[in-house]
Amino acid sequence: MFSKLKRRQFPKKTNKSYTSKTKSAHRLGERQMPLHEAMLYKKLEDKKVLCNLCGRKCIINDGGTGFCLVRKNKKGTLHSLVYAKAISACIDPIGKKPLSHFNPGALVMSIATVGCNFRCQFCDNWMISQKEKIAGRHFPPEEVVKATKENGCQGISYTYTEPTIFFEYAYDTAKLAHQVGFFNTFVTNGYMTPEAVKTIAPYLDAVTVDFKGGGDPDFYRDFSAVPSVEPIYESLKEMKREEIHIEITNLVVPKKGDSIERIQELAVWIRDALGKDVPFHLLRFHPDYQLTTIPSTSIKTLEKTHAALKEAGLNYVYIGNLPGHPYENTYCPNCNELLIKRFSFEITKWNLTKDMHCPACAQQIPIKGKLHTSGYAYPYALF
């Protein structure tokens, strides 16, 4: 099935919504856009507000912004400064998120705004996540859904920065997307409140929750300016209750956040709280932003950590950012049959029955959705 696909094949169709003529109209519309009132906040005395969107729960004075820099209190009303203001829109293979057990082979429209509620010193999207000036192109929910259809995608992913901080934009887009049959996914640091999870849950089908340094509180405090990691675990438990498909990543940072014991502890928590079938992706670190003197994670470290996580009882452990490695693949946890062979974001071999069982031993493999044979294995940008 996949042998005929070309690794660098791209859709011929272009998004007609973004001609040079309409770009000017979008910029004009951007200047005229009214402020958009935020969701999930509480009015306090003296025109202060309490933002209940992420685990920081910022109390914001009149005229001030939250830690994310994109939610502003104006006279006692909290507003989103980035509603419908996308800084990036790309077509991605779903494996880039990564999501390995959710609609494999699908294409997703990926959108982001500026801003983040973390300050990761190693962020590879720091140009937009740490941008202090509000910027972006007017790309309202209905246009996102339209572009998703025109570009042959099966879903929308809210990603690159932190979807929690553009929650209202994501919520309205996701709701429209469901109405026309598209799925929605978040790529998130997981630092949202249970109330935020409950609010988006009817329209959120899958999440990739990105851990760093095995969830070590000291690592988060020193390298991401995060005061406590507990909100991430509370958020994950709520996602589980809401039956959202969950996959976990963990960035293995050499010398700073590569303790195998600590990562194994995280794996045990995932196993016990979320289930042994939750896919766990070990991501190779690459020097970036403010951590350019630390080398890439060694293959040996990744393989040792992989073995420790399998020993901890997780059935599906992957190594990411290392194209061609055998642990990019999916194997049957019962008989070790090769089920899905991958190269980076590309599926090169599919060896599952139509109802997602191992063909060798009939083990049920927990894959949500269906196989999509679009054949596109590389991302490309709309803007």
Number of C-alpha atoms within 10 A of each C-alpha: 9 13 8 8 16 12 15 10 12 14 12 7 9 12 14 12 15 14 10 10 9 12 14 12 11 18 14 13 14 18 9 9 12 10 14 16 18 21 17 17 18 14 16 14 8 10 16 21 26 19 22 19 22 23 22 20 16 17 20 23 21 17 14 17 20 21 18 23 21 22 24 24 25 19 14 20 18 31 20 22 24 27 28 27 23 21 22 20 23 17 24 23 26 29 23 18 25 23 27 26 24 23 20 22 23 24 29 28 28 29 24 27 31 31 31 25 26 22 20 23 16 19 21 17 15 20 13 22 23 19 15 14 11 15 17 20 20 22 24 17 20 14 14 23 22 14 22 23 17 14 19 16 22 21 24 28 28 28 21 25 29 24 28 28 28 27 22 22 25 27 22 17 22 27 18 17 24 18 10 10 10 20 22 25 28 24 25 22 21 26 27 25 23 21 15 19 23 15 15 18 18 15 22 26 22 24 26 23 22 22 24 24 24 26 21 19 15 17 18 22 16 14 19 17 15 19 13 15 19 12 17 23 18 17 23 25 17 19 22 15 13 16 14 19 19 23 22 22 25 25 22 27 25 18 11 13 21 22 18 20 13 15 26 21 18 19 27 19 15 23 18 11 13 16 16 19 20 20 24 29 26 27 22 20 22 20 16 15 14 14 15 12 8 16 13 14 19 13 13 9 16 22 15 11 22 24 14 19 26 17 13 18 18 22 21 24 27 22 23 24 16 15 14 13 15 15 21 23 22 24 21 22 17 14 12 12 15 19 21 18 19 21 17 19 26 23 23 19 16 15 17 19 14 10 10 19 18 23 16 16 12 14 14 16 21 14 17 15 13 15 17 12 14 18 23 23 26 18 18 14 11 15 12
